[in-house]
Amino acid sequence: MPDKLKTYFDFLKRMKKLAYGEKLKEYLRKKEVYLIIILPRCSEKNREKMYRIAFDTAIVDGDENIASYLDKDVNYVGILNSDLAKAIQTCLNERRKEDGQKEEREQN
């Protein structure tokens, strides 16, 4: 079964609803960003900076899989589509729950 997140990112790429770097900051000023995903390679300094800039936008931590879905080497990515932002956030939350349950099983 194909990965849902990869499918969502493919849709976003085709729709041109992903924002990186300066474009992301521009869209944040216009309040057009629905979700920001911070990737693991992002430094603590850049992470704090993004939290200050995007204080009223949903921000979640991503994983290396998300980094592989993007065509660019970036620290964070903005989602410019509200429906897909919600779907991605739900998928990430489900993954975290599954990972937590796997860790619990391994400890027992």
N, C-alpha and C positions, 0 to 999 in steps of 0.2 A: 504494500500500500504506500503510495507516495506521501511524502511529508507535507502536512498542511501548511506549515510555515513557508516552506519553499514555494508552494503554489501561491500563497498570498503575496510573497515578495515578487514573484514573476508577474502577477497581475499589476502590482504597484509600479514595477519597472515599465510595463507596457503602457500604463496610464500616465506615466511620468508624474507620479505622486510620492516620490522619495526625495528628500532634501538632505544635502550634506554641506558642511563648511559654512561659507559666507551666505550661500543661498538659504540655508537653514535659519541663520540669524535674521535674514530679511523676512522670511515667512513667519518667524516668531514675533517680529515687530508688528506684522499684519494680523496676528492671531489666527493663522491658518494651519497651525500644526496641532494635531490631535494626540500624538504620542511620540515620545523620544525614546529610542533604545540606545542605551550606553553599552558599548561592546567591552569585553574584558581587557583589551589592550589599552584602553583609555587610562591615562595617569590620574592620580588622585586630584592633582591640581586642575586638570581639565574637567574632571567630574564635578568638582565644587563650582567651577566657573559656569558649567551648564546648568547646575541647580539654581544658581543666582540669576542667570539670564531667563530661564524658563520656569520661573517659580509658580506659574499658574497652569502649567501643562503637565499631563501625566508622564512620568519618567519611570522606565523599568530597566533592569539590567538584562542584557542579552547574553548569549553564549557563543562559542566559536562556530556553531552551525550557522548562525545568522551571519556572521562575518563571511562565511563561505558563499552565502546566497547573493551577496553584493558584488558588484563588479569593481568596486573601489576599495582602497585600503583606508578606512576611516575609523575614527574613535566613537562616533555616534551618528545616528541616522534619524531623520524626522519623517513621520508618516503624515501625509496630507489628505487622507481619506478617512472620514470618521468611522464608517462601517468596518473597514479592514483594520483600522487601529483597534477597535473593540475586539475583533476576532483574534488578532495577534496577541493582544494582552491576555485574552482568555486562554489561548494555547500555551503561552509562556507560564501562566499560573498553573495550568494542568501539568505541564512538564515538571515544575518545581514540586508539586504534590507527589507525582510519581517518583521523582528522584528521592524525596524524603522518605517515602514508603520503602523504596529499595534499600536505603541506608539502614532503616529500622530493621528490616528483615535480615540484613547482613550482620547486624550487631547481635541479634537474637540467635 
